[in-house]
Amino acid sequence: MQPLTAADPQNRSADILAQNIEQLKALFPEAVVADYTQVT
């Protein structure tokens, strides 16, 4: 058995926030603004 280290992919949690943002972009592409300076 080998000890786990911080670099092991098994130790990383899923990036839920990034996944949710990608799903929102797919559902509502017009609602997502890449640059906040474009918001009026």
C-alpha distance matrix in Angstrom:
0.0 3.8 6.7 9.4 12.7 16.2 16.5 14.0 16.3 14.4 15.5 19.1 21.6 24.3 27.4 29.7 32.7 32.7 32.3 35.2 37.4 36.9 37.9 40.9 41.9 41.9 44.0 46.3 46.5 49.8 48.5 45.8 47.2 45.1 47.4 48.6 51.8 52.9 53.3 56.9
3.8 0.0 3.8 6.5 9.3 13.0 13.1 11.0 13.8 12.6 13.3 16.8 19.7 22.5 25.3 27.9 30.7 30.5 30.5 33.5 35.3 34.9 36.3 39.2 40.0 40.2 42.4 44.6 44.5 47.7 46.4 43.5 44.7 42.5 44.5 45.8 48.9 50.2 50.7 54.3
6.7 3.8 0.0 3.8 6.5 10.2 11.3 9.7 12.9 11.6 11.2 14.8 17.7 20.8 23.4 26.1 28.6 28.8 29.1 31.9 33.7 33.6 35.1 37.7 38.6 39.2 41.3 43.2 43.2 46.3 44.7 41.8 42.9 40.7 42.6 43.6 46.7 48.2 48.5 52.1
9.4 6.5 3.8 0.0 3.8 7.0 8.2 6.5 9.5 8.3 7.5 11.1 14.0 17.2 19.7 22.4 24.9 25.0 25.4 28.2 29.9 29.9 31.4 34.0 34.9 35.6 37.7 39.5 39.5 42.6 40.9 38.1 39.1 37.0 38.9 39.9 43.0 44.5 44.8 48.4
12.7 9.3 6.5 3.8 0.0 3.8 5.4 5.5 9.1 9.2 7.6 10.3 13.6 16.8 18.7 21.7 23.7 23.7 24.6 27.4 28.7 28.9 30.8 33.1 33.8 34.7 37.0 38.5 38.3 41.2 39.5 36.4 37.2 34.8 36.5 37.6 40.5 42.1 42.6 46.2
16.2 13.0 10.2 7.0 3.8 0.0 3.8 5.6 8.1 9.0 6.5 8.0 11.3 14.4 15.7 18.9 20.6 20.5 21.8 24.5 25.6 25.9 28.0 30.1 30.7 32.0 34.2 35.5 35.2 37.9 36.2 33.1 33.7 31.3 32.9 33.9 36.8 38.5 38.9 42.5
16.5 13.1 11.3 8.2 5.4 3.8 0.0 3.8 6.3 8.7 7.5 8.3 12.1 14.4 15.6 19.1 20.8 20.0 21.2 24.3 25.1 25.0 27.3 29.6 29.8 30.8 33.4 34.8 34.1 37.0 35.6 32.4 32.9 30.3 32.1 33.5 36.3 37.8 38.6 42.2
14.0 11.0 9.7 6.5 5.5 5.6 3.8 0.0 3.8 5.4 5.6 7.4 11.0 13.3 15.4 18.6 20.9 20.2 20.7 23.9 25.2 24.7 26.6 29.3 29.7 30.3 32.8 34.6 34.2 37.3 36.0 32.9 33.9 31.5 33.6 35.0 38.1 39.3 39.9 43.6
16.3 13.8 12.9 9.5 9.1 8.1 6.3 3.8 0.0 3.8 5.4 5.5 8.7 10.3 12.5 15.6 18.1 17.1 17.3 20.6 22.0 21.3 23.1 25.9 26.3 26.8 29.2 31.1 30.8 34.0 32.8 29.9 31.1 28.9 31.3 32.8 36.0 36.9 37.4 41.1
14.4 12.6 11.6 8.3 9.2 9.0 8.7 5.4 3.8 0.0 3.8 5.6 8.0 10.1 13.1 15.6 18.6 18.3 18.0 21.0 23.0 22.5 23.7 26.6 27.6 27.8 29.9 32.0 32.2 35.4 34.0 31.4 32.9 31.0 33.5 34.7 38.1 38.9 39.1 42.8
15.5 13.3 11.2 7.5 7.6 6.5 7.5 5.6 5.4 3.8 0.0 3.8 6.5 9.7 12.3 14.9 17.5 17.7 18.0 20.7 22.5 22.7 24.1 26.6 27.7 28.4 30.3 32.1 32.3 35.3 33.6 30.9 32.2 30.3 32.4 33.4 36.7 37.9 38.0 41.5
19.1 16.8 14.8 11.1 10.3 8.0 8.3 7.4 5.5 5.6 3.8 0.0 3.8 6.5 8.6 11.6 13.9 14.0 14.5 17.2 18.9 19.1 20.7 23.1 24.0 24.9 26.9 28.6 28.7 31.6 29.9 27.1 28.4 26.6 28.8 29.7 33.0 34.1 34.2 37.9
21.6 19.7 17.7 14.0 13.6 11.3 12.1 11.0 8.7 8.0 6.5 3.8 0.0 3.8 6.3 8.4 11.2 11.9 12.1 14.4 16.5 17.0 18.2 20.4 21.9 22.8 24.4 26.1 26.6 29.5 27.5 25.0 26.7 25.3 27.6 28.2 31.8 32.7 32.4 35.9
24.3 22.5 20.8 17.2 16.8 14.4 14.4 13.3 10.3 10.1 9.7 6.5 3.8 0.0 3.8 5.6 8.7 9.0 8.5 11.1 13.3 13.5 14.5 17.0 18.4 19.1 20.8 22.6 23.1 26.2 24.4 22.0 23.9 22.7 25.3 26.1 29.7 30.3 30.0 33.6
27.4 25.3 23.4 19.7 18.7 15.7 15.6 15.4 12.5 13.1 12.3 8.6 6.3 3.8 0.0 3.8 5.6 5.6 6.4 8.8 10.3 11.0 12.6 14.6 15.7 17.0 18.8 20.1 20.4 23.2 21.3 18.7 20.4 19.1 21.6 22.4 26.0 26.6 26.4 30.0
29.7 27.9 26.1 22.4 21.7 18.9 19.1 18.6 15.6 15.6 14.9 11.6 8.4 5.6 3.8 0.0 3.8 5.5 5.1 6.1 8.6 9.9 10.5 12.3 14.2 15.4 16.5 18.0 18.9 21.6 19.5 17.4 19.6 19.0 21.7 22.0 25.8 26.1 25.4 28.8
32.7 30.7 28.6 24.9 23.7 20.6 20.8 20.9 18.1 18.6 17.5 13.9 11.2 8.7 5.6 3.8 0.0 3.8 5.4 5.1 6.2 8.7 9.9 10.6 12.3 14.3 15.4 16.1 16.8 19.1 16.7 14.4 16.3 15.8 18.2 18.3 22.1 22.6 21.8 25.2
32.7 30.5 28.8 25.0 23.7 20.5 20.0 20.2 17.1 18.3 17.7 14.0 11.9 9.0 5.6 5.5 3.8 0.0 3.8 5.4 5.1 6.2 8.7 9.9 10.5 12.5 14.3 15.1 15.1 17.7 16.0 13.2 14.9 13.8 16.6 17.5 21.1 21.4 21.2 24.8
32.3 30.5 29.1 25.4 24.6 21.8 21.2 20.7 17.3 18.0 18.0 14.5 12.1 8.5 6.4 5.1 5.4 3.8 0.0 3.8 5.5 5.2 6.3 8.7 9.9 10.7 12.5 14.2 14.6 17.8 16.3 14.1 16.6 16.0 19.2 20.1 23.8 23.5 23.2 26.7
35.2 33.5 31.9 28.2 27.4 24.5 24.3 23.9 20.6 21.0 20.7 17.2 14.4 11.1 8.8 6.1 5.1 5.4 3.8 0.0 3.8 5.4 5.1 6.2 8.6 9.9 10.6 11.9 13.1 15.9 13.9 12.3 15.1 15.4 18.4 18.8 22.5 22.1 21.3 24.5
37.4 35.3 33.7 29.9 28.7 25.6 25.1 25.2 22.0 23.0 22.5 18.9 16.5 13.3 10.3 8.6 6.2 5.1 5.5 3.8 0.0 3.8 5.4 5.0 6.1 8.6 9.8 10.2 10.6 13.1 11.1 8.9 11.5 11.6 14.7 15.3 18.9 18.5 17.9 21.3
36.9 34.9 33.6 29.9 28.9 25.9 25.0 24.7 21.3 22.5 22.7 19.1 17.0 13.5 11.0 9.9 8.7 6.2 5.2 5.4 3.8 0.0 3.8 5.4 5.0 6.3 8.7 9.9 9.7 13.0 12.1 9.9 12.5 12.2 15.8 17.1 20.6 19.7 19.6 23.1
37.9 36.3 35.1 31.4 30.8 28.0 27.3 26.6 23.1 23.7 24.1 20.7 18.2 14.5 12.6 10.5 9.9 8.7 6.3 5.1 5.4 3.8 0.0 3.8 5.4 5.1 6.3 8.5 9.6 13.0 12.0 11.0 14.3 14.9 18.4 19.3 22.8 21.6 21.0 24.2
40.9 39.2 37.7 34.0 33.1 30.1 29.6 29.3 25.9 26.6 26.6 23.1 20.4 17.0 14.6 12.3 10.6 9.9 8.7 6.2 5.0 5.4 3.8 0.0 3.8 5.4 5.1 5.7 7.4 10.1 8.5 8.0 11.6 12.9 16.2 16.7 20.1 18.7 17.7 20.7
41.9 40.0 38.6 34.9 33.8 30.7 29.8 29.7 26.3 27.6 27.7 24.0 21.9 18.4 15.7 14.2 12.3 10.5 9.9 8.6 6.1 5.0 5.4 3.8 0.0 3.8 5.5 5.2 4.7 8.0 7.6 6.1 9.4 10.4 14.0 15.2 18.3 16.6 16.4 19.5
41.9 40.2 39.2 35.6 34.7 32.0 30.8 30.3 26.8 27.8 28.4 24.9 22.8 19.1 17.0 15.4 14.3 12.5 10.7 9.9 8.6 6.3 5.1 5.4 3.8 0.0 3.8 5.8 5.8 9.5 10.1 9.5 12.8 13.7 17.4 18.8 21.7 19.8 19.6 22.6
44.0 42.4 41.3 37.7 37.0 34.2 33.4 32.8 29.2 29.9 30.3 26.9 24.4 20.8 18.8 16.5 15.4 14.3 12.5 10.6 9.8 8.7 6.3 5.1 5.5 3.8 0.0 3.8 6.2 9.0 9.1 9.9 13.6 15.4 18.8 19.5 22.5 20.4 19.5 22.1
46.3 44.6 43.2 39.5 38.5 35.5 34.8 34.6 31.1 32.0 32.1 28.6 26.1 22.6 20.1 18.0 16.1 15.1 14.2 11.9 10.2 9.9 8.5 5.7 5.2 5.8 3.8 0.0 3.8 5.5 5.5 7.0 10.6 13.1 16.1 16.5 19.3 16.9 15.9 18.3
46.5 44.5 43.2 39.5 38.3 35.2 34.1 34.2 30.8 32.2 32.3 28.7 26.6 23.1 20.4 18.9 16.8 15.1 14.6 13.1 10.6 9.7 9.6 7.4 4.7 5.8 6.2 3.8 0.0 3.8 5.5 5.7 8.5 10.5 13.7 14.9 17.3 14.8 14.6 17.3
49.8 47.7 46.3 42.6 41.2 37.9 37.0 37.3 34.0 35.4 35.3 31.6 29.5 26.2 23.2 21.6 19.1 17.7 17.8 15.9 13.1 13.0 13.0 10.1 8.0 9.5 9.0 5.5 3.8 0.0 3.8 5.7 7.6 10.6 12.9 13.6 15.5 12.5 12.0 14.2
48.5 46.4 44.7 40.9 39.5 36.2 35.6 36.0 32.8 34.0 33.6 29.9 27.5 24.4 21.3 19.5 16.7 16.0 16.3 13.9 11.1 12.1 12.0 8.5 7.6 10.1 9.1 5.5 5.5 3.8 0.0 3.8 6.4 9.9 12.0 11.8 14.3 11.9 10.5 12.9
45.8 43.5 41.8 38.1 36.4 33.1 32.4 32.9 29.9 31.4 30.9 27.1 25.0 22.0 18.7 17.4 14.4 13.2 14.1 12.3 8.9 9.9 11.0 8.0 6.1 9.5 9.9 7.0 5.7 5.7 3.8 0.0 3.8 6.4 9.1 9.6 12.6 10.8 10.2 13.4
47.2 44.7 42.9 39.1 37.2 33.7 32.9 33.9 31.1 32.9 32.2 28.4 26.7 23.9 20.4 19.6 16.3 14.9 16.6 15.1 11.5 12.5 14.3 11.6 9.4 12.8 13.6 10.6 8.5 7.6 6.4 3.8 0.0 3.8 5.6 6.4 9.0 7.3 7.5 11.1
45.1 42.5 40.7 37.0 34.8 31.3 30.3 31.5 28.9 31.0 30.3 26.6 25.3 22.7 19.1 19.0 15.8 13.8 16.0 15.4 11.6 12.2 14.9 12.9 10.4 13.7 15.4 13.1 10.5 10.6 9.9 6.4 3.8 0.0 3.8 6.5 9.0 8.3 9.7 13.4
47.4 44.5 42.6 38.9 36.5 32.9 32.1 33.6 31.3 33.5 32.4 28.8 27.6 25.3 21.6 21.7 18.2 16.6 19.2 18.4 14.7 15.8 18.4 16.2 14.0 17.4 18.8 16.1 13.7 12.9 12.0 9.1 5.6 3.8 0.0 3.8 5.4 5.8 7.8 11.4
48.6 45.8 43.6 39.9 37.6 33.9 33.5 35.0 32.8 34.7 33.4 29.7 28.2 26.1 22.4 22.0 18.3 17.5 20.1 18.8 15.3 17.1 19.3 16.7 15.2 18.8 19.5 16.5 14.9 13.6 11.8 9.6 6.4 6.5 3.8 0.0 3.8 5.3 5.6 9.0
51.8 48.9 46.7 43.0 40.5 36.8 36.3 38.1 36.0 38.1 36.7 33.0 31.8 29.7 26.0 25.8 22.1 21.1 23.8 22.5 18.9 20.6 22.8 20.1 18.3 21.7 22.5 19.3 17.3 15.5 14.3 12.6 9.0 9.0 5.4 3.8 0.0 3.8 5.5 7.8
52.9 50.2 48.2 44.5 42.1 38.5 37.8 39.3 36.9 38.9 37.9 34.1 32.7 30.3 26.6 26.1 22.6 21.4 23.5 22.1 18.5 19.7 21.6 18.7 16.6 19.8 20.4 16.9 14.8 12.5 11.9 10.8 7.3 8.3 5.8 5.3 3.8 0.0 3.8 6.3
53.3 50.7 48.5 44.8 42.6 38.9 38.6 39.9 37.4 39.1 38.0 34.2 32.4 30.0 26.4 25.4 21.8 21.2 23.2 21.3 17.9 19.6 21.0 17.7 16.4 19.6 19.5 15.9 14.6 12.0 10.5 10.2 7.5 9.7 7.8 5.6 5.5 3.8 0.0 3.8
56.9 54.3 52.1 48.4 46.2 42.5 42.2 43.6 41.1 42.8 41.5 37.9 35.9 33.6 30.0 28.8 25.2 24.8 26.7 24.5 21.3 23.1 24.2 20.7 19.5 22.6 22.1 18.3 17.3 14.2 12.9 13.4 11.1 13.4 11.4 9.0 7.8 6.3 3.8 0.0
